[in-house]
């Protein structure tokens, strides 16, 4: 992760560095923004990736009981 002071930052430098690692922009030594690479992602992926509500839902779903495909197929009536 790289830290850059906004007074010294150029857009080109920030974009270039954010393609390889996260970039924290600071003002007066305090973080004010985080730049991350989103190349190859669509708008929905970007929106969901930063949604606390989405990640809460994912955590809840992952904590639920699951059945493997093999177990499911065993439960289905035979042909």
N, C-alpha and C positions, 0 to 999 in steps of 0.2 A: 504494500500500500504506500502511495506517495502522498505527501502533504505539500500543498502549494498555497502561498499567500496570494489573495485575490489582487492585491496591488501590483504583484509581479507576474501574474498569470496572463498568458495569451490564450485565445480560443484554440489556436492550432496546437499549442503545447498540451493543453488539457485534453483535447480530443485524441491526440497521438498517445499520450500516456494512458488514457482510460481504455484504450484498445487492449492493453496488456495487463493492467491492474486497476484496482479502485483508486480514485483520486479524491482526497479530502481537500476542499478549499477552505482556507481560514481567513479570518479578518481579526486583527489585533490578537493573534494567537489562539483564537477560538474557532472551532469548526462551524461553518455556515452552510456547506453543501457537500454532497457526495456525488461523484460522477462514476457511473458504471457502464460498461459496454453492453449495449442491447442489440448489436448487429445480429441479424438472422432471426430476431424475434418479431412477432406481430404485435399490434396494439393490445389485443386481449391478453397475451402472455405478459406483457409489461405491466398492464393494469392489475392482473391477478397476482403477479409476483410481489407487488407492493401493498397488497390488501391484507390487513390484519384479520378481517372477517373471514376471508378465504382460507388463510392458514389455520385459523381456529377450527373451521369446519373440517379441514383436512386432518387435523390432529384428532378430532372427535371420531371421524370415520375410521382412521387407522387404529383407534383403540377398540373398535367394535369387533365382535366375534366374526371370524371369516371361515370359509370352507374352501379347501383346495379344489381344483378342477377334478382331480381324481375322486375325491370324496363326493362331489356333486354328481359325477357320472355314475358312481355306485348307487346313489339314491334314486336315479332316474329309472323308470320302468324299461326293461329290456325290449329289444326289437323283435 
